[in-house]
Amino acid sequence: MVQASVYRKRTCTVDAVFPRSSKSSTLDPVRDVLKVVYDVYESQWIDTGYPLVNYVLLHGSGMSRKVWEYYVDKLTLPDNKNGCKIGKIILIDQVNHGDSAVLNANLLGTIYDWSDGARDVCKVCMEEFYNLSRKSDVFNVVIGHSMGGFQALSCGVLFPGLFDFVQCIEPVVWMKRIRNAKDDNISTISPSFYQALTRSMTDEFASENDFNKFFDQSSLYANSTPAIRKLIREFELIEEPDSHYRTKTSAKQHMLTYLTLNPTATWLMSSLPFLTSPVLCIYGNKSKWCPPENRNYLRSHIQHYQEVEVDGGHLINIEAPDPLIARINMEVEGRIVNLTPKVELDDTGRSNKFESDYKSLLKQRILKGTPKL
């Protein structure tokens, strides 16, 4: 029997992390503070004292939080002996995507540091997951697709205690680049790849019909499942006063996400061995987006790493969501099955715990031998 969940939805707008990593992230780095828009779905189990499983879902380049709305009512937990319930599900628009992009349109610069997106996510989650009037045990899960997969890994590095489980869907970390650039540690792409990307990034339309034609034939969503395509179609389009139409995410802001993976990717790659949370990477068996070296690197540098393949390509989260959701539910269920809710400590219990933990620490950290560097 699956738990019943009735979600209350609220949409929030908060300041993004400031300052940003690059002074080119905004047009005026001294004064421009970006905004982040996100949805929170709260279950009836909030503030009941039950152990809570919380989710945050991160979109890929050119997408928005709306791609995950289809998932909300399908993320489930079976009845379990430890009483875990779903608490909150958070869907976030990165600062240059979706509703965040609309609010930030006159502020955004030409550098989108992917790790800044992870910092924004962590800021939101630290507030949302721990602001309950009745404290509960929590098990926090971050799920990200493509660029969002990179950011999910970054969240685990930046705040090791915040997320108990990291799920990456087709994560983009190590990509090929043109090697004759003056700075070898920036992202560079070929003119032909640039032109190919450009064809999927039209952002202005003379009519709604023109938008629908592009959306159904040439956009990232051309092969997405109908329910998700309907959600995005209704969300993304804005009618301007002069009766033309545009998308919330501009083509230029979409493009620059592909041009700014490095040097942040170098930072993440060197940091992956310090990621302590368990990581599951889900790959589409038909995907050609990332080189094999990307997958091999993650496999060999993440301590608690697991990977699975599902049927599909790079955009499996929107083109084949149902098998993916089933896998997400199964993996989370397996992670929480042995969780034991923590008993609240009184003063005596706190003293006893400290003394016990201190003895264990001394046993681990005081050893005979010759100190070496």
NUROTI-913524 format. One record per residue: z, x, y of N, C-alpha, C in turn; residue in three letters. Coordinates in steps of 0.2 Angstrom, whole numbers, plus 2048, in hexadecimal, padded with zeros to 3 digits. Atoms other than C-alpha are relative to their C-alpha. Example, Ala and Ser with C-alpha at 12.3 -4.5 7.8 and 13.67 -1.06 7.14 Angstrom:
! residues 2
8008047FA82783E7EA800804806ALA
7FF7FC7FA8248447FB8037FC805SER
This chain:
! residues 373
8008047FA800800800800804806MET
8017FC7FA7FB8078118047FD805VAL
7FC8027FB80780681F7FC7FC806GLN
8038047FA8047F982D801804806ALA
8007FD7F980080083E7FD7FC805SER
8038037FA7FE7F784E801805806VAL
8007FB7FB7F980385C8007FC807TYR
8008017F97FD80186E7FC805804ARG
8047FB7FD7F080A878801800808LYS
8007FF7F97F28128897FC806802ARG
8047FB7FE7E781D893803804806THR
7FC7FC7FB7EE82B89D7FC806803CYS
8037FA7FC7E98388AA805805802THR
7FB7FB7FF7F28488AC7FD806803VAL
8027F97FE7F08598B57FE8047FAASP
8027FB8057E78668AA804806802ALA
7FC7F97FF7EF8778A87FD803806VAL
8027FC7FA7EF8818B8804806801PHE
8077FF7FE7EA88E8BC7FB8007F9PRO
8057FF8067DA88F8B08008077FFARG
8017F98037D689F8A67FB803805SER
8057FD7FC7C78A28B18007FD807SER
8018027F97C58A18C47FA7FC801LYS
8068047FF7B489A8C18007F97FCSER
7FF8068037BB88B8B87FF7FA804SER
8018057FB7BC8818C87FD803806THR
8047FD7FA7B38838D9805803805LEU
7FB7FD7FC7C38868E28068027FCASP
7FB7FE8057CF88F8D6807800803PRO
7FA8007FC7DD88F8E38037F8800VAL
7FE8077FE7DD87C8E67FE7FB7FBARG
8028058057D48738D88048007FAASP
7FC8028067DF86B8CB7FC7FB7FCVAL
8048058047D58638BD8047FB7FDLEU
7FD8058047D98538B47FE7FF7F9LYS
8028028077DA84E8A28027F97FFVAL
7FF8078027D883C89C8008007F8VAL
7FF8018077DE83788B8037F97FETYR
7FD8068037E28288808068027FCASP
7FB7FF8057F28268778017F97FCVAL
7FF8068047F481A8698078007FCTYR
7F98008028068168658017FB7FBGLU
7FE80580580C80E8558067FC801SER
7FA8037FF81A8028538068047FDGLN
7FB7FC80382481084A803805806TRP
7FD7FC7FB82781985B8077FE801ILE
7F98027FE83A81A85F8037FC7FBASP
7FC80380583F81384E8048057FCTHR
7FC7FB8048468238477FC8037FAGLY
8047FD80583982583A7FD807801TYR
8047FA7FF8318368377F97FE802PRO
8078027FE8208358407FB8067FFLEU
8067FC80080F83D83D7FC7FE806VAL
8048017F980683F84E7F98047FFASN
8077FD8007F38438507FE801807TYR
8048007FA7E984A85E7F98037FDVAL
8077FE8027D684B85C7FC802805LEU
8047FC7FB7CA8578657F97FF7FFLEU
8078008017B88548687FC806801HIS
8047FA7FF7AA8608687FC800806GLY
8047FF7FA79E8668757FB7FA801SER
8048057FF79585887E8027F97FEGLY
7FD8068027A084A8778057FE804MET
7FA8027FC7AF84187C8057FD7FBSER
7FB8038047BF8398767FE7FA7FCARG
8028068037B682A8727FD8007F9LYS
8037FF8077AE8318628067FF7FBVAL
7FA8018057C083085A8037F9800TRP
7FD8078007C481E85E7FE7FD7F9GLU
8028038067BB81984E8058027FBTYR
7FC7FE8057C88238458077FD800TYR
7F98027FF7D881C84C8037FB7FBVAL
7FE8058057DA80D8417FF8027F9ASP
8027FE8077D48168328058067FELYS
7FB7FB8027E18248328077FD7FELEU
7FB8048037EE81E8268058057FCTHR
7FB7FD8047FE82481D8027FB7FALEU
7FD80580580381C80C807800800PRO
7F98008008148178098038077FDASP
7FE7FA80281E827806808800800ASN
7F980080182F82C800804802806LYS
7FC7FD7FB8348358107FF7FB807ASN
8018057FB82F82681B7FC801806GLY
8047FE7FA82282E8267FB7FB802CYS
8058057FD8188238327FC803805LYS
8047FD7FA80A82683E8037FE806ILE
7FD8017FA81182884F7FB7FF806GLY
8058007FB80482C85C7FA8037FELYS
8067FD8007F282F85C7FD801807ILE
8027FF7F97EB83886B7F8802800ILE
8077FE7FF7D883A8707FF802807LEU
8017FC7FA7D484687E7F9801802ILE
8077FE7FD7C584888A802807803ASP
7FF7F97FD7C485B88E7FE7FF807GLN
8018017F87C385E8A17F97FF802VAL
8078017FE7B085F8A17FC7FB7FCASN
8038058057AD8508958037FA802HIS
7FD8068007AE83E8968037FE807GLY
7FD8037FA7BA8358A2803806804ASP
7FD7FA7FD7C28468A67FA803805SER
8057FE7FC7B184C8AC7FE7FC806ALA
8018047FB7AF83E8B7805801806VAL
7FB7FF7FB7BF8418C07FF807803LEU
8007F97FE7BC8548C17F9802803ASN
8077FE7FF7A98538C67FF805806ALA
8007FC7FA7AC85B8D7804806800ASN
7FB7FA8007B88688D17FD8057FBLEU
8017FB8067B08708C17FB805802LEU
8047FA7FF7A98818C27FB8017FAGLY
8057FF80579D88A8B68038047FATHR
7FD7FD8067AA8928A98057FA7FDILE
7FB8058047B288689C8038057FBTYR
7FD7FC8057BE8918938037FC7FBASP
7FF8048057C08898828088007FFTRP
7F87FF8017D388F8818037FC805SER
7FC8057FB7D78858918007F97FDASP
8008078037D28758888068007FBGLY
7FB8008057DE87A87A807800804ALA
7FA8007FC7EC87D8878017F9803ARG
8008077FD7E886C88F8037FB7FAASP
7FE8048067EA86487D8088017FFVAL
7F97FE8027FB86D87A8047FD806CYS
7FC8037FB80186788B8017F97FFLYS
8008078027FD8558878057FF7FAVAL
7FD801806804856876808802800CYS
7F97FF7FF81585E87B8037FB803MET
7FD8067FC8188508878007FA7FBGLU
80080680381284287C8048007F9GLU
7FD80080681984786B807801800PHE
7F97FF80082A84B8718047FC805TYR
7FD8047FA82E83E87F8037FA7FDASN
7FD806803836831873807800802LEU
7F98017FE84782A8788048017FASER
7FC7FE80784C82B8657FC8057FDARG
8037FA80384883C85E7FF7FF7F9LYS
80280180783F83C84E7FD8077FDSER
8047FB8038388498427F97FF801ASP
8078017FF82684C8467FC8057FCVAL
8057FC80381785383D7FA7FF804PHE
8068007FB8098578497FA8037FDASN
8077FE8037F78588447FB800806VAL
8067FF7FB7E985F84F7FA8007FCVAL
8078018037D785A84A7FB802805ILE
8057FF7FB7C88618527F98027FDGLY
8078008027B58618507FC805804HIS
8047FB7FC7AA870855804804805SER
7FC7FD7FA7B08768668087FE7FFMET
7FA8038017BF86B8628048037FAGLY
7FD7FC8057C2875852802806802GLY
7FD7FA7FC7C388585C8067FF803PHE
7FA8017FC7CF87D8678067FE7FCGLN
7FA8028047DA8768598038067FDALA
7FE7F98027DB888852804803806LEU
7FD7FD7FA7DF88E8648077FD801SER
7FA8037FF7ED8818658068037FBCYS
7FB7FD8057F5888855802807802GLY
7FE7F97FD7F589A85D8047FF806VAL
7FC8007FA7FB89586E8077FD7FFLEU
7FA80380180988A8688027FF7F9PHE
7FF80080880E88E8568047FB7FEPRO
7FB80580381C8818557FE7F9802GLY
8028077FE81287285C7FD7FD7FBLEU
80480480580686E84E8028037F9PHE
7FE7FF80680B86D83C7FA8017FBASP
8068008047F986C8357FA800805PHE
8067FF7FC7E887183D7FA7FE7FBVAL
8078028037D88688377FA802804GLN
8067FF7FC7C886F83D7FA7FE7FCCYS
8078038037B786683A7FB804803ILE
8057FC7FD7A987283B802804806GLU
7FE7FC7FB7B287E8467FB805802PRO
8047FB7FD7A8889852804806803VAL
7FC7FA7FE7B089B8547FB806801VAL
8047FA8007A48A98507F87FE800TRP
8078018007928A68567FC806802MET
8047FA7FE7838B18587FE7FF807LYS
8018007F977E8B68697FB806801ARG
8057FB7FE7708C0872804807801ILE
7FC7FA7FF7768D28717FE805805ARG
8027FB7FB76D8DA8808037FE807ASN
7FD8027FA7788D288D804806802ALA
7FC7FB7FD7818DE8998078007FDLYS
7F98018037928D78937FF7FD7F9ASP
8028028077918D68808067FB7FEASP
7FB8058037A18CB87F8007F9804ASN
8018067FD79A8BC8887FB7FC7FBILE
8058048047908AD8807F9800803SER
8078007FD77D8AF8827FC7FD7FBTHR
80580480576F8A487A7F9802802ILE
8077FF7FF75D8A68797FC7FA804SER
8038067FC75189C8857FE7FA7FBPRO
80280680474A8928768067FC7FESER
7FA80480175C88D8718027FC806PHE
7FF8037F975F8898837FC7F9800TYR
8058067FF75087D8838017FB7FBGLN
7FE8058057558758738067FC801ALA
7FA8047FE7668718797FE7FB806LEU
8018047FB75F86B8897FD7F97FFTHR
80380680275585E8808057FA7FEARG
7FB80580276585587A8057FF805SER
7FA8007FA76E85688B7FD7FC806MET
8028047FB7658498968067FC803THR
7FA8047FD7728428A27FF7FB806ASP
8028057FB7688378AF7FA7FC7FDGLU
80580580375E8288AB7FE7FB805PHE
8038057FB75381C8B58037F97FEALA
7FE80780275980D8AB8048017FASER
7FC80080676580889D7FC8017FAGLU
8057FF8067568078917FE8077FFASN
8027F98007518198958068037FCASP
7FA7FD80476381E8908017FE7F9PHE
8008028077638148807FB8037FCASN
8057FC80475381C87B8028077FFLYS
7FE7F980175982D87E8068007FBPHE
7FA80080476A8298767FF7FF7F9PHE
8018028077638228667FB8057FDASP
8057FC80375582F864801807801GLN
8007F97FE75A84086C807802801SER
7F97FD7FF76D84186F8038027FASER
7FC7FE80577A8488658027FA7FBLEU
7FE80680377E83685F7FA7FC7FCTYR
80680380376C8328588017FE7F9ALA
7FF8028077728328468077FE7FFASN
7F980280178482D8498017F97FDSER
7FF80780378B81E83F8007FB806THR
8018057FA78880E8498067FE804PRO
7FA8027FD79A80A84D802805805ALA
7FF7FB7FC79C81B8557FB800806ILE
8068007FB78B81A85E8017FB805ARG
7FF8067FC790809865806802805LYS
7FA7FE7FC7A181086C7FE805805LEU
8027FB7FC79981F8747FB7FD805ILE
8058037FC78A81587B8047FC806ARG
7FD8047FB796809884805804805GLU
7FB7FC7FC7A281788A7FC805805PHE
8037FA7FD7968258907FC7FE807GLU
8058017FB78A81C89C8037FD807LEU
7FD8027F978E81A8AF7FA7FE804ILE
8058037FB78380F8BB802802807GLU
7FF7FE7F97818178CC7FE7FB805GLU
8028067FB78080D8DC7F97FF802PRO
8078017FF76E8118DE7FC7FE7FAASP
80380380676B8098CD7FD8047FBSER
8027FC8057678188C38078017FCHIS
7FB80080577281D8B48028087FFTYR
7FF7F980277B82D8AF8068007FBARG
7FB7FF8057878338A1806803803THR
7FA7FE7FE7998378A4800808800LYS
8007F980179784989D7F9802803THR
8077FE7FE7898528A77FD8057FCSER
8047FB80477C85C89F802807801ALA
7FE7F97FF78186C8A88078027FDLYS
7FA7FF80379386A8A38008017F8GLN
80180080878E8678917FD8077FEHIS
8047FA801782876892805806800MET
7FC7FA7FF78F8828988068017FBLEU
7FB7FF80579B87F88A7FD8047FATHR
8037FB80578E88887F7FF807802TYR
8007FA7FD78E89688B806804801LEU
7FA7FD7FE7A089988C8058017FATHR
7FC7FF8067A689B87A804807800LEU
7FD7F97FF7A98AE87D801801807ASN
7FC7FC8047B38B78828067FD7FCPRO
7FA8038037C08AA87C8008017F9THR
8017FF8077B98AB86B8038067FDALA
7FD7FA8027BE8BD86A807800800THR
7F88018007D08B986F8027FC7FATRP
7FE8048067D18AB8617FF8047FALEU
8017FC8067C98B68548068057FEMET
7FB7FB8017D68C48578077FD7FFSER
7F98038017E48B78578017FC7FASER
8008048067E08AE8478058027FBLEU
7FB7FE8057EB8B883C8077FE802PRO
7FA8027FE7FA8B38468017F8800PHE
7FF8088017F78A08438047FF7FALEU
7FB80180680589A8387FF7F97FDTHR
8018078038018888367FA8007FBSER
8058008057F78838277F97FD803PRO
8078017FD7E488182B7FC7FD7FBVAL
8068028047D78768237FA7FF804LEU
8078017FD7C58788277FC7FC7FCCYS
8048048047B986B8227F9801803ILE
8067FF7FE7A786F8227FB7FB7FDTYR
8058048027978658207FB8057FBGLY
8047FB80478D86C8117F9801802ASN
8067FF7FE77D86A81A7FF803807LYS
7FF7FE7F978387182B7FC807800SER
8047F97FF778880832803802807LYS
7FE7FF7F9781880843803807801TRP
7FD7FA80078C88F8407FE8057FBCYS
8027FC80578789F8378068017FBPRO
7FB7FF8067908A3826806804802PRO
7FB7FB7FF79A8B182E8067FC804GLU
7FA8047FC7A48A48398057FD7FAASN
7FC8038057AA89B8298048067FCARG
7FD7FA8047AD8AC820806803804ASN
7FB7FD7FC7B78B382F8077FB800TYR
7FA8048007C38A48308038007F9LEU
7FE8008077C58A481D8058077FFARG
7FD7F98027CA8B781D806802805SER
7FB7FE7FB7D58B782D8067FB802HIS
7FA8057FF7E08A782C8048007FAILE
7FC7FF8057EF8A88228007FA7FBGLN
8008058057F189781B7FA7FB801HIS
8078037FF7DF89281A7FE7FC7FATYR
8048048057D68848107FA7FE802GLN
8068037FD7C587E8117FD7FB7FBGLU
8038048047BB87080A7F97FE803VAL
8078027FD7A986A80B7FF7F87FEGLU
8028078017A385880D7F97FF801VAL
8078017FF79285180D7FE7FE807ASP
8028027F978A85281E7FE807804GLY
8017FA7FC78585E82C805801805GLY
7FB7FE7FB78D86583C8047FA803HIS
7FD8067FD7908538438037FB7FBLEU
7FD80580579984C8348057FB803ILE
7FA8047FD7A784583F7FD7F9803ASN
8038077FE79B8388467FA7FE7FCILE
80580380478D8378398037FE7F9GLU
7FD8028077988368298087FF801ALA
7F98007FE7A98318308057FE7FAPRO
7FC8038057B08278218038057FBASP
7FD7FB8057B1835814804805803PRO
7FC7FB7FD7B88408218077FE802LEU
7F98037FF7C68348268048007F9ILE
7FC8008077CA8328138038077FFALA
7FE7F98017CB845812806802805ARG
7FB7FF7FB7D68468228077FD7FDILE
7FA8038027E283981B8038037FAASN
7FE7FD8067E384180A804807801MET
7FD7FA7FF7E78528118077FF804GLU
7FA8017FC7F484C81D8067FD7FBVAL
7FC8038057FC84180F8038067FCGLU
7FE7FB8047FD851804805805804GLY
7FB7FB7FC80685B8128067FD801ARG
7FA8037FE81384E8168047FE7FAILE
7FC8038068188498048068037FEVAL
7F97FD801826856803804801806ASN
7FC7FF7FA82C8558148077FC7FFLEU
7F980380183F8528158027FF807THR
7FD8017F9846849825806804801PRO
7FB7FC7FE85285482E8067FC802LYS
7FA8037FE86484E82F803803807VAL
7FE7FD7FA86B84F8418078037FFGLU
7FA7FB80187885D8428067FE805LEU
7FA8007FB88A85B849802807802ASP
7FE7FA7FD8938698518028057FAASP
7FE7FC80689A86F8407F98027FCTHR
8077FF80388886E8387FC805804GLY
8037FB7FC8818788468038077FFARG
7FC7F980188E8868447FE8037F9SER
8027FE80688B8878327F98027FFASN
8077FE8018788878337FF807804LYS
8017FA7FD8798958408028067FCPHE
7FD7FA8048848A08357FC8017FAGLU
8057FF80687989D8257FA803802SER
8077FD7FE8698A182F801807802ASP
7FF7F97FD8718B08378018057FATYR
7FF7FC8068768B78267F98017FCLYS
8077FF8038648B481F7FC805804SER
8047FB7FC85D8BD82E8028077FFLEU
7FD7F98018688CC82C7FD8037F9LEU
8027FE8068638CD81A7F8802800LYS
8087FE8008508CD81E7FF806805GLN
8027FC7FA8518D882E804807800ARG
7FD7FA80185D8E68297FF8037FAILE
8027FD8068568F281D801807800LEU
7FF7F88008599048177F9803800LYS
8067FD7FF84B91081B7FF804806GLY
8027FC7FA84291B8287FC7FC804THR
8048047FB83C9128377F9803801PRO
8077FD7FF8299148397FC7FB805LYS
8058047FC81C90E8467FB7FD7FCLEU
